[in-house]
Amino acid sequence: MRGFLAAGNIVLDFTSAAPPIVKSIKQRDLLNTWLRLYARQQIAPAIWEYQPARLEEELSDLIYYTVDNSTPTPRLTIQSEGSRISRAYGHTGKGILLDDYVGPRLAPFVMPVYHECVARGLPVYSVADVDDVYGRVVAYERLLLPFLTDDKVSHIVASLKTFCEDGGFEIKNLMRGNDALPRPRLRAVIDRHLFHRTPGRIAAAELVEFADQPGSSVTTEIIELN
């Protein structure tokens, strides 16, 4: 299933996806923590409940936003500063509206991804190619996680990763350093298989077969775990 959201003259296509679409191990850890909280009542958790392991190691790649739903189009305000990705935009943005921070040139590519996260109350994952100041292609991977207050999305946590297949790249002014606009490769709402199974455990109602070695007179037994 696909969803469509208009951004000016640009129509953004959102794919329906399951959690394995996120390739970064660290982003998957962040997502799995969110999924464990979501699984309790099948709704996004509150921001204060979200305590991933080794969170301090990821803070430089995280941005926290508050969401104002009092206007027809949600308004997101940046609540973090000093993140590594702020170097890609050339300055920090704490206290600034996200659409003002990215500017009119990039807003049609950036804002609909956040608006989709708010509208769906589900994680949104996107990948776009951008060029650094030397023309090297850099993959820009964004994972958005929503959080609720009074049944409305009130906060978003964004994990932002950059990767270059050619090795090193210049992150300074990555998003503003040339005339080339981002080239979207993927936009997905993670709305399938919204659970996280701890490795090595057996899920409820899963069939397990026990059997003796060949030649044994004991009959094979199948037990359903509930």
N, C-alpha and C positions, 0 to 999 in steps of 0.2 A: 504494500500500500504506500502511496506517495501523497504528500501534501504540498500545496503551493501557496506561496506568500509573495505579494507584490512589493517591490522596493523601488518606488519611482517608476522608471521604465524597465526595470530589471525584474524578472519573475524568478523567484528562488524556489527550487525543487527540493523538498525534504523527503528523504527515504525513510521507511520504517526499518528499524534495525534492532538487533539483540546486543547485549553487552560486549561480546567478543569483537565487535567492530573497532573497539578502542585498542590500539596496538601498544601504546606506551605502558610498560609495567607499572610505573608510578601512578599514571592516570587510572589504570585498572584498579589499583589498590584504593584510590580515592573513591572510585565508582562503587567498588564492592562494599565499602563502609556505608555509603549512602543506600545501597540496595538492602543491606541487612536491616536498616532502620525502616525503609519503605515497606518491607515484607510484613511488618506487624499488622498494618491496617490498610495496605495498598494505597497509601498516600504519602506525599513527600513529608519528611520530618521537619521539626523546628531546627533553626540554626544552632541553638545552644546544645542540642543533642549530638551534634556532629563533632566527633573527636577522633580523627584517624590516627593510626599509629605513625610515629616519626613525622608528625605534622611540621615540626620546625625545619626539617630538611627540605620541605616543599614550599615554604613560605615565599621564597624569592620568585616562584613561578605561579603564585596564586594571587588573584585579585578578588576582593570582597565588594559586593554592591548591595545597596538597599534599593527597594523597588517601591515607587509611589504609584498606586493604582487609582488615584483620585481623578486622573485625566483620561480622556478616551484612549490615548496611547501611553502605555506605561513609561515612567521616567526613571532611569537608573542613575544612581549617584555613586561614584567611586569612593570606597572607604579605606583603601589601602594606598600606601606610598612606598617608594623605594624598591618596588619589584623589578626584577631583571627586565621584564618586558617594557617597562617605562623607558628604557634606553632605546627600544625600537621606535617609540613615538617621539623621542627627543626630550620629554619632560615628564615629571610625575603629575598625577591628576587627582589627588585626594580632595574630596569635597566638590568635584566638578561633575556635571552631568555627562554621561558617557557620550551622547551624540555631539555635545560641544567639544569634548576631548578628542574624538577621532576626526571631527571636521566634516564639512559637506561632501568632500571628495570620497571619503571612505565610508561614511555613514550608510549609504545604500547597500554596502556589502556586509557591514558589521551589525547594524541595529536589528534587522529582521531575524537574525539568529537568536539574539537575546529575547526579542518579542515572542518568538515561537516557544522558547523555554518557559516564559511567563504564562503564555496562553495554555500550554499543555500541562504544566506542572510536572514535567518529566525531563530527564537529562537530554541534552542536545550536544552532538559531536560534529565538528566540522574540520575540514582540512583544505587549505588553500596554498598555492605556490606564490611566493613573492621573491623579488630579486633584491640582493643586497647592492651596495653602492658600486661593487665591482662586477655586477652582472651574474653572480652565482645564484642558482635557484635554491631557495630555502623553503622547506615545508613548514607551514604554520598550523599546528594542531591545537584545537580549542575544545575543551570539555566544560560544559556548563551544567551545574548542579543546582536545582531549585530548592527553596526551603519555605515553609508555610508559617503564617501567623493568622489566626482566625480564618482559616480555610482559604487564604489568598497567598500567592507567592509574594513574600516580603523581602527575601534575600536571595542572591545568587552568588555562588562561588565559582570562579572561572579558573581552570588550570590551563596554562598556556605553554606549549612546548614548541621549540624550533629545532629543525634538523636539516642538515645539508649532506647529501650523498657524496659530495666532493670533499667532505671534511670540514675544515674551518670556514667561517664566514664572518662578516662584520655585522653585528647586531645593532650598532649605533645607527639611529635613523632608518632602520630597516623598513618601516612602514611609510616613511616620508622622503627617503633619499633619492628617489628617481621618479620618472613619469609613468612607469608601468603600474597598472592597478593589480590588485590581487587576482589570481586566477583560481576560482573555486574548483576543487576536485571532488568534494564530498560534503553533503549536509544531511545529517540523519537525526531523527528523533528516536531515542532508545525506548521503545514501547513494547518490546517482546522479551519473554523469558526474564521477567523482572524479579529474579531471586538470586541469592548467592549461596552456593553449597560449599561448606568447608571441605577442602580436599581430604579424602580418605574416609569420609563419613558416608553412611548409607541413608538414602532418603526414605521417608515414610512411604508405605505401600509398594516398596520396591521388592521384586521377587529375588530370593537368594536360593541357590541350589546347593545342597550338600550331598556328597557321594563318597563312598569308600573307594579304595584302590581297586583296579581291575581284579576280578576273581573273588571279590568279597560276596558273601551271601546276603549282606545288608541291602535293603531296597533304598534306592535314591529317594530323598525327601525334599520337597519344595515348600518353603515357608514364606508367607507374605508378612512383611513387617508393617505394622500400623502404629 
